[in-house]
């Protein structure tokens, strides 16, 4: 768990930086585009120089970006008008369109199959054979795209990564370009191209006095659409952040270390369509506590688990006198690293009892791996869209993986003795 040293301070600094220039500005851009702004896809402006710089082959990088933007112009315009920017359908259309125009293209979250994968595989071969070669990969994102220009000589790989984003006027802006040697390069058995290195961004160096780590993981081989659909329905809504549902082994007979309070946090907004009202209050480090009425707590948990109230009450802190569950929201000391793995269903089988067993790899670009660990999750489909999680079994041995980004909730003994009654 050495990586957790200094984690809270790192999270605080990261949150401060992201708050200043992250989702808020992007949401404003998205809202304005959805309100009818035209997409001026063939207009490219650079925040740095205002002009493109030719590479060694005489190609103007800004012209290349303008061509990519023009290829996707109508798709962006339609998505902006319909409010579907960032949807899987929109990203998939952009990836396919770029592939039709000769580019290797992928989605930013690896949720659609790569186009032009054969180009990537040929470049991987050139690296292995220590031949010379070049490759451009375009990664489609909600509000723009990233472009990776790769060059290999003698087995070494140089990376130029550019990021382009539409502004409030629908003009494509170059948000930044960095270059670095790939200190880590691997084409994995799971079909991912993963590379990493350290770049020197002046603004980041001033704030952190260190180079910025760049980690990229792109799925090259296609994945069965049925696996993607199962992943979107059952795994991605839960994930590995602020819960341990897929980080430990448990079943309906023995729930082990499964944290039902984290499950409540995860499933309440899915079930109710809004966040629950039991958030942390007061200054950082100050603990809050609530008594959640048994009907409210149990209705959320039993919507996703076939568990009887007696078992649930033994696994939590329950008061018969108050007919309520004592709940302590996660606080400052239970903060987690903001960059976590994501699940990817790579296999499934239907069982004779009506359940479905999903084989899942945890893909973690930050740790340069397409299989940080593997687990089997069993689902029981019910009527309509309803289903229950039946069990989770870790296939990787405990010593083979380290969920260092994860923080457990405080134990039942900690915190205030009295809690406020739930609303």
N, C-alpha and C positions, 0 to 999 in steps of 0.2 A: 504493500500500500504506500510505497514511497512517493508515488506521484501525487498523493493527497496533501503532501507537505506544502503549506502556503496556499492551498486551494481556495480558501475563503477570500483571501485578499485578491487572488487572481480573478475570481468571479466578480468581486465588487468593481475592480478596475474595468473588466470587460463589459459589465453592465453599464457603467458610466459612459464608456466609449460608444457602445451600441445605441444608447439612448439618444446621443447627440446627433447621429447621422444614419440611423438604421431604418426600422420599419415605419416610423412615423412619416418620414419624408416619402418613402415608397408608397405608403397608403394614400398620401395626398395626391401623388402622381396618378395612382390607379383610379382614384375617385374622379380626378379631372378628366382623364382619358375616357372614362366611362360616361362622363357628362357630355361628350360630343367633340372633344379635341381631335383634330385630324392627325394622322400619323405621317409625319414628314420623314419617311424612312430613308430617303436618299440624301438627307442633309446630315452630315456628321461634323460635330464640333468637338475639339479636344480641350479638356480643362487645362492641359499642360502647355501645349505649344500652339494649338489652333491650326496646325498643318501636319500632314502625313509625312513620315520619314521613309524613304525607300530602303528596302533591305538589300542584301548583297546581290540579289538577282534583279534589282531594279524595280521590284514591286512595291507600290505604295500601300502601306498597311491601312491607311484610312480608306483608300479606294477599295481594297479587299473587304473591309468592314461595310462600306456602303453597298457593295454587291450583295453581301449576305443579308443586309437589312432590306434591300429591294426585293430579294427573293421571298422574304416573309412578310412584306408590307401589307398585303391584303388580308392575311391571316390575323396579323396584329390589329388591323383596323376593325375587322369584324368582331374579334374577341373583346376589344375595348368597348365597342358599342353594346355588346350583349352581356358584358360583365363576366366573361369567362376567361379572362387573363389568368394564366397559371393552371387552368384545368388540364387534366390528363389528355383530353381530346385535343385541346389547342396545342399543347406541347408536342403531342404525337404528330399532328399535322405539320408543324414546323420541322420536326426532325425528318419526316418523310420527304418534305419539299426540298430540304437541303440535300438529302441523299440523292434525290432525282437530279440535282444540279451538280453532282460530282463531289460533294463534301462528305467526309466522315462526320456524323453528327450524333449527339446523345442528349438526354434530358438531364437537368441539373440534379435530380433526385434518383436517377436510374430507374424510373418507373415505366419507361417505354423502351422497346428494343432499339439498339443502335442501328443507324443507317451507315452504309459504307464500311461495315466491319472488316471487310477483306483488306481495305487499305491499312487498317490498324494492325491486322495480323501480319501483313507484309512488312510493316515497319518494325514490328516486334522481331520478326525473323532477321531483318537487317541488323538490328542491335545485337542479337545473339551471334550472328556470323561476322560481326565487326565490320560490316560494310557501311558505306555512306548512304544517307537517305534523309528525306524531309517528309513531314506530315503535318497537316492542319486538321484539328478537331474542333468543331463548333458545338458548344453546349448551350442548348436553349433553356431559358429561364423565364420567369413570369414577366419581368419588366425589361428584358434585354437578353444579352447572351455573353458568354465567355468564349474566348478564342485561344486555343493553345497551338502555338507554332513550335513544332518539335524538330530537332535536327540531331542526327547521330553520326559520329565518326569514331572509328576504332573502338566501338563498344560503349563510348560515353554518349550521354544524351544531354543536350541543352534545351531549356524550356523558355519560351516567351509567352507569358499569359496576359491577355488583355481583357478588360471588362468594359462592356458597353451597356448603357441604360437609357431608356427614354425619359426625357424630362417632362415638365408640366405642359410644355407646348407641343409635345409629341415629337421632339427633335432628338435624334440619337446622339448621346454624349459618350465620349470616351472617359470613363471614370478612373482609369489607371492601367498602367502596363508595367509589369515586372519581368525580370529575367533571372534565371538561376540554373546552375547545373543540377541535374537529377542525382542527388546523393543516394536515393533509393529508387530502384526500378524493378518491377516484377510483373510478369503476366502469370496470374495465379491459376491453380487447378480449377477454381470455380468459374473461370472465364472473365476475370477482371483485369484491367490494366491499372496498376497502381504506381504512382511516382510521387516523389517528395523532394524538397530541397529548401534552402533558406535564401530569401531575397532581402535586399536592403531598400526599404521604403523610407525616405528621409523623415516623413512625419511620424512614422511608427518608431524609428530609431530615437528620435528626440524624446518620445514619451516612455519608451521601454529600455533604451540603451542596448538593444540587441536586434539581431536579424529576425525577420518574420518567417515563421515556418509555413510552408505551403504543402498541403496534402491533397492529392486528387485520386479518386477511385472511380473508374468508369467501367460499367459492365459492357463487355464486347460481345460475348455470346448471347444469343436470344434466350429468353425464358418463356416457358409455356404460359399462355395467357390465363389458363385456369389457375396456375400458381399465383400469378399477379392478382387475380380477382380475390382469391382466398386470403392473400396477404392484406389487401386493402380492407377487406371486411372484418377479419378476425385479429390480425396482428398489429398493423400500423396504428389503429386507434388507441392501443395500449402502449406499445413500444417498450423501451427500457428506461425511460426517464421518470424519476420520482415514483417508482414502484418496483416491486420485485417479483411480479407474477411470472415472468419468464427468466428469472435469475436463480430460481431454486426449484427443487423437485417437490411436487405435492400431488395429491389426488383426493377424491371424495372420501376415501377411507382415512387418509392421514394428510392433513393440510400443512403439516410441517411449519416452515417459517413464513408462509404466505401472509402478507400484511393486508388485512381487510380494511384498514383505515386508508391506505394508499389506493386500494381498489375502490373505496367509496369516493375518493377524490377524482379518480379516473372516470368512473361510470356515471356519477351524478349528472354532469353536463351532457353526456350522451343520452341519458334517459330523459332528463328534464328540459334540455335545450338551453340551459343557462348555468353559470357557475353556482355552486352552493354558497350559502351566506356565512359559512363558518371559517372566515379567514383570520390570519394573524393580525393583531392590533397592537398599538403601542409602539415603543421604540424597538430597534433591532436588538435581539437578544432577550427581549421580554416575552415570556410565554403566556399564551392565552389558552383557555379551556372552555368547552361547551358541553352541555348535556343534550344529545340529539335524541328526540323521541324515538322509541323502538320501532314504531311503524315506518317512520321516515328512513331510518338507517337500514332496516331489514328489507324494505321494498326495493332499495337500490341494489343491495348485495344479491338477494334472491332472484333478481331479474337476470343475473348473469351466472349464478352458481346454484346448483341443486343442493342447498345446505339447509338443515333444519335450524330453527331459532336457538335451540339448546346448545348445539355445537358452536354456532356463531358467537353466542354469549360467553362460552368457555374460552374462545380464542381472542376475546376482546375484553374491555373493561366495562362491565355492565352493572347497573344498579337496579335490583328488583324494586326497591322502594320508590325510585323515581321513574321506573319503567323507561329507562333511557341509557344510551351509550355515552361514556365519557370520551370526548374527542379533543385532541390537541393538534392544531394545524402545524405543519412544518414551519420552522423558523429559520433564523439566520444560520444556526449551527447545523442545520440539515440541508443547507444549500448544496447543489450538485454542480459539477463541471458542465458548462452550457453545451458542449459538443459531445453527444453520446452516439452509440451505434444505432443502426436501424435494422429491423428484422426483414428477412427475405425468405419467403417460402420457396423451397427448392424441390419439394416432393410431397405427395399426398396419396393416401390410400383410404378407400371406404371400407369400414369394418362391418362384420355381420350383425352387430347390435345397433346399427344405424349411426354410429359415430364416424368421425373423420379424423385421421391422424395426419398431422402436418409436420414435416421435417423443415426446420427453420435454421438458417445461418444468421448470425449477427455480423453485419458488415460494419466495419469501423474504419473509415478513412483516416481519422486522426492517428490511429495506431498502425496504419499501413497494412491492413489485413481485410480480406473478404470473408474471413471465417474466424472471428475472435473466439466464438464458441458455437456449439450446435445444441439444439433442444428439440424435443418432440412435444407438440401441444395437441391435445385431443379435444375436439369440439362435438357437441351434440346439437344438430339443427332441430328446431322445434317448428311450430306452426308459423306461417308467414315469415317474417324477417327475424323472429326470435331464435335465440340459441343459448346454450350453456357452455361455459368452459368446464371441462371434465377433469383434466389433469395436465401437468407439465412435467417432463422428465429431462433432466440435463444429461446429454450424451457425452459432453466433454467432462473429464474428471475435474474435480475442484481445483487441483493444483495446476491444471492446464490453462486456466484463464483467470484473469484478475479484473473484476468489475470495479476498478479503482475510482471511476467517476461517480459511483452510486453511494448515497448516504442513507443509512437506516433511519427510521423515525425514532424519536425518543421513547424510551421504555415506559411501561405503564406506571412505574413508581415515580417518575420525574414529573415536575410541574406543579401547578397550584392544586391545593386540595379541593377547592370549590370551583365548580364550573357554572357558567351561565346557562340557563335553560334555552334550548334551541327555539328558533323562531318558526 
